[in-house]
Amino acid sequence: IQGLCSILLILVFSFSIVPAYFIGKRMMDSNTYSTTPVLGGAVNLTWVWFPAIIPTWMMSLSASVLVLKWTIIGKYKANEVSVLSLPYLQWWFVDRCVEVWEFWVGRYILNTPLINLFYFLMGAKIDWTTSVDSFIREFDLVKVHENSSIEHSINCRMFGEWNETAHPTLRFRPIVIGCKCTVKGMVSLGAAVEDGSTISKLSAVPEGAIVPELSEISGSPGFVTAKLKLNGVKRNSVSQIMEGGLKLLWLVFELYLFFGAVFLGQYLWVSRLPQSWRYAPVLQWYLLILWFNFISIFTSIIIKWILIGKRRPGPVKETVYRKVADWAADWHY
């Protein structure tokens, strides 16, 4: 059955390409907007379709995952299911769909308002002021309060013991993250992290544990290593909107930067290749990939020096520009 579901997963992925295909085809049929003459018009370059079909395909795949989640599972609930059951198969198929979405779409929108929007539509209760820089599963069982930072994946499920006398099981329990928390380590299912606490890197909060407020957790299993002071500075709503808006603008810039690099590569190489040669398309793609690699390295260096400049030791002020500049340089790299 899982083999059949894997084939269905391929069909879901292929189906999401259909809207992008029709938009691209429509633009290709309109030569005025989709082709650019090269060296007197001897060769035409198709180019305008790219900035349109990529976002269309990403939105189509996201919509497909949303529909499948709510159709097949509905809301995730705290319970325990047998691996040899229909509910497990439903969870497995949707989980594989989400895995595909994370690889093709999710990783490009981490720590932007788009990831918060997608998780909200999937059923997660995540405050819009939360910074989500890692992936979340079993969405309806996740609750994150305001001004928190999620830097480690959150999974609200765990397999039970596998032995010869009992069928393997999969259990689900909710996870709650309080206000102004920073999660850099693993938080197991059923755990609650109270306000102002920090889960350090390489740490693990055990299943069902309650992290006291204003605590720093280290180790695996995690234990309280320090008491923290509550940061009374509340993030300004205007600055958060500006930060989210600038990140969205940067995604648009990256899309057109990638398109521009491909278009320029086409212009440079296609016009110089003998079009009658049977291997010209293969060589063209090879040269485009090589060209894009060099362009990516060059633009990464330029963006770093323009946005960040030279790093110096010492305290810094976390302004909106600095946050967005750090994020943008890291995203492009």
N, C-alpha and C positions, 0 to 999 in steps of 0.2 A: 504493500500500500504506500509506503514511503517512497518507493521508486516511482509510482504513478504520480505522487504529489510533487516529486522533483521535476517530472516532465511538465506538470501543470505550472510549476514555478517558472520554468523557461517560457511557457506560453504567456504568463502574466507579464514577464519582462518584455517579451516581444510585442504584446498588445500595447504596452505603454509607448512604443515607438510609432504606432500608427498615427496619432495626431501630429507628431513632429514631421512624419513623412509627408502628410498631406499639406502641411504649411510650407515645407521645403519645396514640394512639387509645385505648389501654387506660385511661389516666388520664382522658381526656375522657369516657369512658363511665361513670366513677365520679364523678358530680356532687358528691358530698359532699366530694371532695378537689380537684376541678378548677375549681369555680366559686365566685365570691364575690358575694353580692347587693349591688347598688348602690341606695342611697336607697329602702329598703323592698322591694327585690326586683324592681323594674320591669325592670332590665337586669342580666344576669349577665356577669361578667368571667372568662374562662378564664385561668388563670395558673400553676398548679402544674406543668404540663407542661414549662415552659421550663427550669428547673434540671435536669431529668432528660434531656430529649432532646438538648441540646447536647453534654454529655459522651458520651452514647451514640453520637451521630453522629461525634464526633471519634475515639472508639475504633474505631468501625466502619471509618472511612476509613483509619486507621492500620493496622488488621488487613488491610485489602484491599491496601495497598501492600506490607506484609510478605509476604503470600502471593504476590503477583505477582513480587516480587523473587526470592524463593527458587524459584518455579516456572519463571520464564522465563529467569533468568540463573544462579541458583545462587550461586556465589562468583565475584566479580570476580577476574581473574587478570592478571598482568603479561604483556601481549602486544600485538600490532599487528593490526588488522583493517581490511579494505577497507570504504569507505563503501558500496560496492555489494555488500553481503553480508548474510546473515541475522543474524550476530552483531551487526552495527552496528544493524540494525533492532530487535533485542532490547534493546540498550543504550538506544536512542533512546526506545522506548516506556516502559521502566521509568524513565528519566530524566525524562520528561514527567510520569509519575505522581508521582514524588518532588517535582517542581516544584509540582504541585497541592497535595500534602500540606504543603509548606513554606508556601504562601500561606494555606491554610485552618486548619492546625493548628500547624505547626512554629513560626511566629513568636510564638505565644502561650506556648510552653513553653521558649523559649530561656533558657539559664542556670538551668535547674531540673533536678532529678534525672530528670524525665520525658524530657528530650531525650537524656540519657546512656543511659537505659534503651532508648529507641527505637533509637538507633544501635548499642547492644550487640546487640539483636535482629536488626538488619540486617547484622551481621557485623563491625562496626568494633571494633578493640581499643583502647578508650579507658578509662583508669583512672577509677574512680568519683570520685576526688578532683579530676579535671580540670573546669575551668569552660568550658563550651561555649556561647559567646555568638554563634556564627555557624554557618552550615550546612556540611554535609560531604556529599560525593558519592563514589561508588565505594568504598563503606564497607569492604569486606574488605581494601583496600590501604592503609588508614589505621591507624597505630599511634601512640598518644599516651600517654606515661608520666605518672607521678603529679605532682600539684601544678602542672600547667601550665594556661595560660589561652589559649583559642582565640578570638580576636576578629576573625578574617578567614576568609572561606570557604576551604575546602580542596577542590580538585578534582584527582583523580589521572589525568586524561586530557588529551590535546592532539592537535589535528588536525595532520597532516603537510602538506607543501607540495602545493599544487594547481597542476598544470601540464598542458600538452597531451599530454605523453608518458607520464605515470604516473597511475594512479587515485588519488584522494584516500584517505588512510588516517586511522585514529584509533588512537593508541597509549595504553597504560595502563602506569603504573609506580607503585610504592608510595611513600608519604611517611611518614617517621618523625620524630616530635617527642619530644625527650628530657624529662628531669625538670626541673621548675621553669622551664619556658620560657614566654615570652610572645610570642604570634604576633599582630601587629597589621597585618602586611603579607602579600603574596602569597608562598606557598611553592609552587614549581613541582613537577611530578611528578618522581619519582626523587630528590628532595632529602632530606637528613637534617639535622635541627637538633639539635646535641648539648646536653648538660645545661646549664641556667642561662643560655641565650642568649635574646636579645630581637630580634625582627624588627620594626623600627619601621614606623609608618604610612607609606603610599605607597612602601614598599620592595618589591623583588621578588627573591627568591632564584632564580637560574637553574636550569634543569632539570639534575638530576644533581649539584648542588652539595652540599658537605658544610660546614655551618656549624660552626666550632670551638666548643668549650665556652666558656662565660662570655664570649660575644662579642655586641656590639650591631651589628646590620646596618642600614645605611641606603643609600638610593639605588636606582636601577633601571638596570642590574643591581646587586644589593646587594653591598656590600663592608664589611669590618670597620672601624668608626669608633671603637670603644672596647672596652676589656676591662673586664668587670664582676666584682664580688665575689659569690661564691655566698652566697645567703641561707640561713643555717643554720637558720632557724626553720621547722620542719615544721608544717604545718597539723594542728591537733588533730582527731582523728576525731569526738569528741563535738561540737565546735563545727561541724564540717561537717554532721553529721547534724541538728543544730539548725537550721542555716542552710537546708538542703534542706527540712526539715519546715515551717519558717515560710513558705518560698516556696510550698509546696503549699497551705498554709492560706490564703495570700493569693490564690491562684488561685480557691479556693472562695469567698472573700469577694467577689472581683470578679464572679464569676458571679452571686451573689445580689444584689450591688449593682446590676448591670445589670438583673436581673429585677425588683428593687424599683423601679427608676426607671421601667421599662416598665409595671409594675403600677399604680404611682401615677399615671402619665400616663393609663392607661386609666380609672382611677377618676375622675380630674378631668374628662376630656373626653367619655367615652362617656355619662356620666350627664347631660350638658348638651346633647347633640346629639339632634335629632329622629330617632328610629329609623326612621320611615316615609319619610324623605327618601332618594331613590335614591342621592345622592352622599355620604351620611353616612359610609360606610366609607372613601372616598377622603380626605375631609377629616380623618377620624379618624387615618389613617396619616400624613398631612401634619403634623398637630398633634403626634403622637407623636414623629416624627423631630425636629421643631423643639424640642420639650420635652427630648428626650434630649440634644440638642446643648448646650442651656443647662445641664442638670444635669451633664453631663460636665465642662464648664468650671468650674462651681462646685465640684464634688467634687475636681477636680485641685488647685484652690487650697487647699481645706481639708486634703487629704491632705498636700500639701507642707508646710504650716505645722505640722501635727500631728506628722508623722514626722521632718521635717528641721529645721524652724524657720528661723533665719537663718544663712546661711553666713558664716564669718569666715576671714580669711587665716591661714596658719600650719599647722604640722604637726598631724595628727589621728591618733587611735588607731583602727585598723581593727577594731572590735569586730563581733561577729555582728549586733548590733542595727543598727549603722551600715550594714553591707553590705546587710542585708535592707531597711532603710528606704530607702536610695538606690535599690535595685533596684525596690522596690514603687512608689515615687513615679514613677520613670521608666517602669515598665510601665504604670501607669494613664494617664500623660500620653500 
